[in-house]
């Protein structure tokens, strides 16, 4: 068994898709749009075959909770080396996206840096 894909709701579909294409080499599907429900999405496929469905619709809950949200917390991307973690962390930060922590080795032994996509969703860059 494997997870087929993970869905992520965002306000700005195209900006978010472009972020993952630029920094994570994702390939994007054509946009799907349902005019009745206002739902739109694009599937992103990463080089290893993992998929992320980036979605939006007009009636999203606009309330952004403070602190740690319920549900999914972050997306972890394995880059293969500490050097690649450092490099991509710097590249994303230099492009103006939020950098939350690291690079560092955590108490449980992960080397990581935590950045955010354009919507504030956390991405853990790790070896």
Z-matrix of the N, CA and C atoms (Angstrom, degrees):
N
C 1 1.448
C 2 1.526 1 108.73
N 3 1.326 2 116.43 1 146.58
C 4 1.462 3 121.11 2 174.67
C 5 1.519 4 108.65 3 -145.60
N 6 1.311 5 116.16 4 155.90
C 7 1.462 6 120.66 5 173.93
C 8 1.523 7 106.59 6 -72.86
N 9 1.331 8 117.44 7 125.68
C 10 1.460 9 122.10 8 -176.67
C 11 1.523 10 111.12 9 -75.91
N 12 1.329 11 116.50 10 -45.12
C 13 1.459 12 121.39 11 174.47
C 14 1.521 13 109.36 12 -165.45
N 15 1.316 14 115.01 13 165.27
C 16 1.460 15 122.81 14 175.88
C 17 1.521 16 106.63 15 -118.16
N 18 1.330 17 116.92 16 138.42
C 19 1.461 18 121.67 17 179.08
C 20 1.515 19 110.99 18 -100.24
N 21 1.319 20 116.43 19 142.41
C 22 1.458 21 122.42 20 -178.99
C 23 1.525 22 108.89 21 -135.86
N 24 1.341 23 117.47 22 117.91
C 25 1.461 24 121.06 23 175.45
C 26 1.523 25 109.62 24 -85.41
N 27 1.332 26 115.98 25 135.09
C 28 1.463 27 122.67 26 179.64
C 29 1.525 28 109.22 27 -139.21
N 30 1.327 29 116.02 28 163.23
C 31 1.461 30 120.21 29 176.07
C 32 1.527 31 111.24 30 -81.71
N 33 1.341 32 117.21 31 -43.01
C 34 1.463 33 121.53 32 -175.96
C 35 1.531 34 109.31 33 -111.14
N 36 1.311 35 115.70 34 92.67
C 37 1.460 36 122.40 35 -175.60
C 38 1.528 37 112.23 36 -57.80
N 39 1.317 38 116.98 37 -53.07
C 40 1.464 39 120.60 38 -173.29
C 41 1.523 40 112.64 39 -66.97
N 42 1.319 41 118.12 40 -39.49
C 43 1.475 42 120.64 41 178.45
C 44 1.522 43 110.39 42 -64.79
N 45 1.317 44 117.28 43 -40.35
C 46 1.459 45 120.96 44 179.99
C 47 1.520 46 111.04 45 -68.11
N 48 1.319 47 117.08 46 -43.34
C 49 1.468 48 120.99 47 177.34
C 50 1.525 49 110.04 48 -59.50
N 51 1.314 50 116.95 49 -44.76
C 52 1.464 51 121.21 50 -179.78
C 53 1.529 52 111.71 51 -61.32
N 54 1.327 53 117.45 52 -38.02
C 55 1.466 54 122.25 53 177.20
C 56 1.532 55 110.82 54 -58.59
N 57 1.319 56 117.11 55 -50.10
C 58 1.469 57 120.78 56 -178.14
C 59 1.534 58 111.64 57 -69.29
N 60 1.315 59 117.53 58 -31.66
C 61 1.467 60 120.25 59 175.13
C 62 1.533 61 110.17 60 -67.88
N 63 1.314 62 116.61 61 -43.81
C 64 1.457 63 121.76 62 -176.64
C 65 1.522 64 112.99 63 -67.51
N 66 1.331 65 117.06 64 -48.12
C 67 1.461 66 120.07 65 -171.34
C 68 1.531 67 114.87 66 -96.81
N 69 1.344 68 118.17 67 -18.69
C 70 1.459 69 120.48 68 -174.92
C 71 1.521 70 113.87 69 -126.24
N 72 1.343 71 116.90 70 13.46
C 73 1.460 72 122.45 71 175.95
C 74 1.529 73 113.41 72 57.41
N 75 1.321 74 117.23 73 30.31
C 76 1.463 75 121.06 74 178.87
C 77 1.522 76 109.78 75 -74.45
N 78 1.311 77 115.80 76 145.95
C 79 1.465 78 122.86 77 172.78
C 80 1.525 79 106.89 78 -104.15
N 81 1.311 80 116.50 79 137.17
C 82 1.462 81 121.09 80 -175.30
C 83 1.522 82 112.44 81 -104.41
N 84 1.322 83 115.51 82 141.36
C 85 1.460 84 120.70 83 172.21
C 86 1.527 85 108.58 84 -76.87
N 87 1.304 86 115.87 85 172.42
C 88 1.457 87 120.73 86 170.39
C 89 1.525 88 108.08 87 -65.86
N 90 1.299 89 116.46 88 154.78
C 91 1.463 90 121.56 89 179.46
C 92 1.523 91 109.90 90 -73.52
N 93 1.331 92 115.41 91 132.73
C 94 1.455 93 121.59 92 171.23
C 95 1.524 94 106.42 93 -100.43
N 96 1.337 95 117.12 94 137.17
C 97 1.465 96 120.13 95 177.72
C 98 1.520 97 109.59 96 -140.95
N 99 1.327 98 115.62 97 131.58
C 100 1.457 99 122.26 98 175.33
C 101 1.525 100 106.69 99 -109.52
N 102 1.331 101 118.58 100 107.70
C 103 1.462 102 120.72 101 -176.75
C 104 1.527 103 113.90 102 -67.23
N 105 1.302 104 117.92 103 -22.40
C 106 1.474 105 120.71 104 179.46
C 107 1.529 106 110.67 105 -72.85
N 108 1.333 107 117.05 106 -47.39
C 109 1.466 108 120.61 107 -177.53
C 110 1.525 109 112.69 108 -93.71
N 111 1.319 110 118.42 109 -11.26
C 112 1.467 111 127.74 110 -174.25
C 113 1.531 112 112.25 111 67.76
N 114 1.316 113 117.71 112 11.58
C 115 1.466 114 121.94 113 178.25
C 116 1.523 115 109.88 114 -74.01
N 117 1.339 116 115.89 115 132.73
C 118 1.461 117 122.43 116 173.97
C 119 1.513 118 108.31 117 -133.77
N 120 1.333 119 116.48 118 148.20
C 121 1.461 120 119.33 119 176.62
C 122 1.515 121 111.02 120 -155.28
N 123 1.311 122 113.86 121 161.09
C 124 1.462 123 123.73 122 170.90
C 125 1.520 124 106.39 123 -136.61
N 126 1.319 125 116.76 124 138.41
C 127 1.458 126 121.16 125 173.73
C 128 1.523 127 108.18 126 -92.12
N 129 1.328 128 115.40 127 131.20
C 130 1.455 129 121.40 128 174.13
C 131 1.518 130 108.07 129 -104.77
N 132 1.320 131 116.26 130 132.10
C 133 1.461 132 121.46 131 177.06
C 134 1.527 133 107.23 132 -115.43
N 135 1.331 134 115.62 133 125.43
C 136 1.456 135 122.33 134 -178.95
C 137 1.523 136 109.59 135 -90.35
N 138 1.334 137 117.40 136 162.42
C 139 1.468 138 120.55 137 -175.50
C 140 1.529 139 115.04 138 -52.62
N 141 1.334 140 118.68 139 -30.32
C 142 1.469 141 120.30 140 -179.20
C 143 1.527 142 112.77 141 -87.34
N 144 1.348 143 117.38 142 0.44
C 145 1.457 144 121.28 143 179.14
C 146 1.518 145 114.91 144 100.12
N 147 1.339 146 118.55 145 -11.87
C 148 1.466 147 121.03 146 177.41
C 149 1.527 148 108.98 147 -62.56
N 150 1.352 149 115.88 148 148.65
C 151 1.468 150 119.61 149 -177.74
C 152 1.523 151 111.14 150 -128.72
N 153 1.334 152 114.63 151 143.47
C 154 1.452 153 123.44 152 176.99
C 155 1.523 154 107.07 153 -127.55
N 156 1.332 155 116.97 154 124.63
C 157 1.461 156 120.46 155 175.68
C 158 1.518 157 107.83 156 -95.57
N 159 1.321 158 116.61 157 113.71
C 160 1.456 159 122.15 158 178.43
C 161 1.524 160 106.82 159 -95.93
N 162 1.338 161 115.86 160 123.91
C 163 1.468 162 121.54 161 -170.27
C 164 1.527 163 110.94 162 -128.86
N 165 1.325 164 115.05 163 158.69
C 166 1.459 165 121.14 164 171.63
C 167 1.516 166 108.94 165 -152.87
N 168 1.311 167 115.80 166 165.71
C 169 1.467 168 123.11 167 172.75
C 170 1.516 169 107.70 168 -163.62
N 171 1.315 170 116.76 169 162.02
C 172 1.465 171 121.02 170 -174.33
C 173 1.526 172 114.11 171 -67.03
N 174 1.313 173 117.74 172 -27.78
C 175 1.465 174 119.71 173 -173.77
C 176 1.535 175 113.93 174 -101.93
N 177 1.328 176 117.06 175 32.60
C 178 1.469 177 119.94 176 177.43
C 179 1.524 178 110.27 177 -62.20
N 180 1.305 179 115.58 178 147.81
C 181 1.455 180 120.96 179 173.23
C 182 1.526 181 107.11 180 -69.66
N 183 1.302 182 118.22 181 115.60
C 184 1.466 183 122.46 182 -175.29
C 185 1.529 184 112.79 183 -82.41
N 186 1.325 185 117.88 184 -10.87
C 187 1.464 186 120.80 185 -178.27
C 188 1.530 187 109.93 186 -68.90
N 189 1.313 188 116.33 187 124.97
C 190 1.468 189 121.06 188 178.70
C 191 1.528 190 107.26 189 -106.88
N 192 1.315 191 115.91 190 110.90
C 193 1.456 192 120.42 191 -177.70
C 194 1.521 193 111.55 192 -68.13
N 195 1.322 194 115.63 193 147.74
C 196 1.458 195 121.91 194 175.22
C 197 1.523 196 108.96 195 -86.22
N 198 1.312 197 117.14 196 155.61
C 199 1.459 198 120.70 197 176.80
C 200 1.509 199 111.88 198 76.11
N 201 1.315 200 116.13 199 -153.27
C 202 1.457 201 121.46 200 -178.25
C 203 1.519 202 110.26 201 -85.05
N 204 1.322 203 117.28 202 124.49
C 205 1.466 204 120.11 203 -178.92
C 206 1.521 205 111.38 204 -77.95
N 207 1.320 206 116.01 205 159.30
C 208 1.456 207 120.78 206 170.81
C 209 1.519 208 107.85 207 -73.21
N 210 1.302 209 116.53 208 153.46
C 211 1.461 210 119.34 209 176.14
C 212 1.510 211 112.53 210 89.22
N 213 1.320 212 116.56 211 -153.43
C 214 1.451 213 121.40 212 -175.61
C 215 1.519 214 110.93 213 -63.39
N 216 1.323 215 116.58 214 136.26
C 217 1.459 216 122.11 215 -173.88
C 218 1.522 217 113.08 216 -99.69
N 219 1.338 218 117.14 217 -45.84
C 220 1.460 219 119.42 218 -176.69
C 221 1.516 220 110.53 219 -156.83
N 222 1.308 221 114.14 220 166.63
C 223 1.454 222 123.35 221 173.69
C 224 1.521 223 105.63 222 -108.99
N 225 1.329 224 118.18 223 125.20
C 226 1.466 225 121.37 224 179.31
C 227 1.522 226 109.14 225 -101.79
N 228 1.330 227 115.76 226 128.79
C 229 1.456 228 121.87 227 -179.34
C 230 1.521 229 108.32 228 -116.39
N 231 1.329 230 116.89 229 117.15
C 232 1.458 231 122.49 230 178.85
C 233 1.524 232 109.04 231 -84.51
N 234 1.330 233 116.35 232 120.49
C 235 1.463 234 121.55 233 -174.66
C 236 1.523 235 113.50 234 -102.64
N 237 1.333 236 117.92 235 -12.57
C 238 1.460 237 120.26 236 173.93
C 239 1.512 238 117.11 237 100.99
N 240 1.343 239 118.39 238 -21.70
C 241 1.464 240 119.54 239 179.09
C 242 1.525 241 110.41 240 -159.10
N 243 1.336 242 115.44 241 158.80
C 244 1.464 243 120.74 242 176.58
C 245 1.522 244 110.26 243 -62.36
N 246 1.318 245 116.79 244 -37.70
C 247 1.458 246 121.06 245 -179.42
C 248 1.526 247 111.40 246 -62.33
N 249 1.331 248 116.71 247 -40.59
C 250 1.466 249 119.91 248 178.81
C 251 1.529 250 111.20 249 -69.00
N 252 1.341 251 116.92 250 -35.59
C 253 1.470 252 120.59 251 175.52
C 254 1.532 253 109.04 252 -61.78
N 255 1.324 254 116.93 253 -48.74
C 256 1.464 255 121.60 254 179.97
C 257 1.524 256 111.04 255 -59.84
N 258 1.321 257 116.20 256 -46.39
C 259 1.459 258 122.30 257 -176.77
C 260 1.529 259 112.03 258 -63.61
N 261 1.332 260 117.41 259 -49.02
C 262 1.460 261 119.66 260 -177.83
C 263 1.527 262 111.30 261 -70.53
N 264 1.325 263 116.97 262 -35.54
C 265 1.463 264 120.77 263 176.36
C 266 1.523 265 110.03 264 -58.99
N 267 1.305 266 116.99 265 -45.51
C 268 1.469 267 122.29 266 178.90
C 269 1.525 268 110.79 267 -65.40
N 270 1.307 269 117.41 268 -42.25
C 271 1.467 270 121.90 269 -178.40
C 272 1.532 271 111.03 270 -63.47
N 273 1.326 272 116.89 271 -45.40
C 274 1.468 273 121.40 272 179.57
C 275 1.520 274 110.53 273 -65.82
N 276 1.333 275 116.95 274 -42.70
C 277 1.461 276 121.50 275 179.30
C 278 1.529 277 110.63 276 -64.35
N 279 1.334 278 116.94 277 -43.62
C 280 1.468 279 121.23 278 179.67
C 281 1.523 280 111.76 279 -63.36
N 282 1.335 281 116.72 280 -26.71
C 283 1.469 282 120.92 281 178.41
C 284 1.528 283 112.20 282 -80.05
N 285 1.347 284 116.52 283 -0.48
C 286 1.461 285 120.52 284 174.40
C 287 1.514 286 115.93 285 97.41
N 288 1.322 287 117.93 286 8.57
C 289 1.459 288 120.63 287 178.84
C 290 1.521 289 109.83 288 -89.11
N 291 1.323 290 115.58 289 153.73
C 292 1.458 291 121.56 290 -175.57
C 293 1.523 292 111.68 291 -66.62
N 294 1.342 293 115.37 292 135.79
C 295 1.461 294 123.75 293 176.83
C 296 1.532 295 106.41 294 -116.05
N 297 1.335 296 117.11 295 118.16
C 298 1.455 297 120.59 296 -173.68
C 299 1.522 298 114.29 297 -93.38
N 300 1.337 299 118.05 298 -38.90
C 301 1.462 300 119.58 299 -178.48
C 302 1.516 301 111.71 300 -163.98
N 303 1.343 302 114.85 301 161.30
C 304 1.450 303 121.80 302 176.04
C 305 1.513 304 112.12 303 79.24
N 306 1.299 305 114.82 304 -168.85
C 307 1.458 306 127.98 305 -0.04
C 308 1.532 307 111.61 306 -64.30
N 309 1.337 308 113.92 307 143.73
C 310 1.459 309 120.33 308 -178.75
C 311 1.515 310 109.05 309 -162.48
N 312 1.329 311 115.32 310 164.25
C 313 1.453 312 120.73 311 171.78
C 314 1.518 313 106.88 312 -97.34
N 315 1.317 314 116.77 313 123.34
C 316 1.463 315 121.84 314 -177.71
C 317 1.527 316 110.91 315 -78.63
N 318 1.318 317 115.87 316 169.61
C 319 1.459 318 121.15 317 179.15
C 320 1.516 319 113.48 318 -60.49
N 321 1.336 320 117.06 319 -27.06
C 322 1.460 321 119.52 320 179.03
C 323 1.526 322 112.46 321 -96.38
N 324 1.349 323 116.76 322 14.44
C 325 1.452 324 120.87 323 170.53
C 326 1.516 325 117.65 324 92.31
N 327 1.317 326 118.52 325 2.61
C 328 1.467 327 120.68 326 177.78
C 329 1.516 328 109.84 327 -82.01
N 330 1.323 329 116.66 328 138.04
C 331 1.456 330 121.28 329 168.38
C 332 1.512 331 105.13 330 -95.13
N 333 1.324 332 116.66 331 119.53
C 334 1.456 333 119.13 332 -172.99
C 335 1.517 334 112.57 333 -148.37
N 336 1.308 335 113.39 334 161.25
C 337 1.448 336 123.92 335 169.35
C 338 1.523 337 105.06 336 -138.63
N 339 1.330 338 116.90 337 139.32
C 340 1.460 339 120.12 338 -178.30
C 341 1.523 340 109.23 339 -114.61
N 342 1.336 341 115.43 340 122.11
C 343 1.458 342 123.61 341 179.21
C 344 1.530 343 108.06 342 -124.04
N 345 1.323 344 115.90 343 173.37
C 346 1.465 345 120.25 344 178.35
C 347 1.523 346 110.28 345 -122.39
N 348 1.337 347 115.13 346 148.38
C 349 1.463 348 119.87 347 172.52
C 350 1.532 349 108.11 348 -79.81
N 351 1.318 350 119.82 349 -179.01
C 352 1.466 351 121.09 350 -177.17
C 353 1.525 352 114.73 351 -58.85
N 354 1.330 353 117.91 352 -22.44
C 355 1.461 354 121.93 353 -178.55
C 356 1.528 355 112.31 354 -94.94
N 357 1.332 356 117.56 355 0.20
C 358 1.457 357 121.02 356 -179.36
C 359 1.521 358 113.87 357 89.56
N 360 1.322 359 118.47 358 5.94
C 361 1.460 360 121.60 359 177.49
C 362 1.521 361 108.58 360 -73.16
N 363 1.328 362 116.04 361 131.79
C 364 1.460 363 121.04 362 -175.83
C 365 1.527 364 112.37 363 -76.65
N 366 1.338 365 114.54 364 136.73
C 367 1.461 366 122.47 365 175.78
C 368 1.510 367 107.53 366 -124.36
N 369 1.320 368 115.59 367 121.51
C 370 1.461 369 121.35 368 177.94
C 371 1.520 370 107.64 369 -93.89
N 372 1.331 371 115.55 370 113.37
C 373 1.459 372 120.99 371 176.08
C 374 1.514 373 106.98 372 -88.14
N 375 1.312 374 118.64 373 123.29
C 376 1.448 375 121.45 374 -176.74
C 377 1.514 376 110.55 375 -139.54
N 378 1.329 377 114.63 376 169.12
C 379 1.459 378 120.29 377 179.04
C 380 1.521 379 108.58 378 -70.82
